[in-house]
């Protein structure tokens, strides 16, 4: 659906905006980047230039036939998102579009903040047009709030920033002229209006030209130049393709001028023409309020109290309509955010569940990794302990071999010096070196006789069979027989290893 919206973008922007809105409100999870891209695409579809002479962002009447314009609240978050990504061109446009919608719904503080952000991000991106548009919108809001001098300063910056974008440059010149009119600086007001009129005629910007001419009429009326005021208003009437609201305003202004100059018949003529437009559709309510105010004042001057009362009632009715409309717009904006918030809560719950599952898995993996690390550490410890034990055993074996060699050397020396009388000394040295050896041999092999144990000791000390026979005062045959018996009893071919 998103690809389809992108294909529709250039040829059917309104359809694109509705399609994206429906997609964003589906209970389907989209990543943050996709949501922001779709929200910005919707803003471009609604408020982009699309080859128009005048950008919707600069058209004060853009919302007249779009009272229930649907935009995603994501648009308000898109500017911050793109700013975090340092995509300042996109951030500037998102902030501009968001401020435009907020301004429509009467969220003045939020709109002003959005326009300030658009000015800032546009400056970072080098987008002078976005900066100028943001400054123009801020200047108009300041003027509406009565901060004329501040509005004048920022509108001058906007006018310079528009450069060769003459359709929008004319609008800034027109607003600068209004500031000068409010301040009573008629000369500068006329200079700005004259310059704006030249740009408008050169670019054939008919709608903007009518605004300039209307303010020329206001200027001349304030100066008491009623003939010139009437000429300006009649020039507006000669311009092509005026809508009903513009025609009503034209006739009302002509009626007001003639009423002010006490030309009652002419005033009555134009006020009757105003009355003829009132039943028409597509007349702005603010225009209707102004029209009924002028009609009621004229009726009072003609002492037609019943007609004046009727017009005053109509005036009150449409004034109440304006108040109700503003409330409805605010409620509609709140409802949009509430609907989106409800949907977002559902999506957030799904995301939270997924995050919890990921957290549980992460915890289990963390615990598993800790257990593996502990097992690896314990295994390493066991290997180190095993290595140490092997070293200790090897050391003990070396010490035992050394002790055995010493004992064998001493026994050999005793045999050489004492001969067949050496046995008692050899046994004493053996028991001194190995105090538990004889007891252990008896416990391990109780079937061995004393003579057999003596032969085992002499074999352990390295004596040959002939030497054993001489030391023990036995025949060589007897010793051989004892050796055979020992092997049979202990089940070993090596007698000397019984102490190893």
Protein Blocks (a to p, Z undefined) as FASTA:
>chain_A
ZZmmmmmmmmmmmlmmmmmmmmmmpccdcdfklmmmmmmmmmmmmmmnnlpabdfklmmk
lmmmmmkaccdfklmmmmmmmmmnopaklmmmmmmmmmmmmmmnopaklmmmmmmmmmmm
mmmnopaklmmmmmmmmmmmmmmnopamlmmmmmmmmmmmnmmmmklmmmmmmmmmmmmm
mnopaklmmmmmmmmmmmmmmnopaklmmmmmmmmmmmmmmnopaklmmmmmmmmmmpgh
iafklmmmmmmmmmmmmmmnopaklmmmmmmmmmmmmmpghiafklmmmmmmmmmmmmmm
nopaklmmmmmmmmmmmmmmmmmmmmmmmmmmmmmmmmmmmmmmmmmmmmmmmmmmmmmm
mmmmmmmmmmmmmmmmmmmmmmmmmmmmmmmmmmmmmmmmmmmmmmmmmmmmmmmmnomm
lmmmmmmmmmmmmmmlmmmmmmmmmmbcfklmmmmmmmmnopafklmmmmnopafklmmm
mmmmmmmmnopablklmmZZ
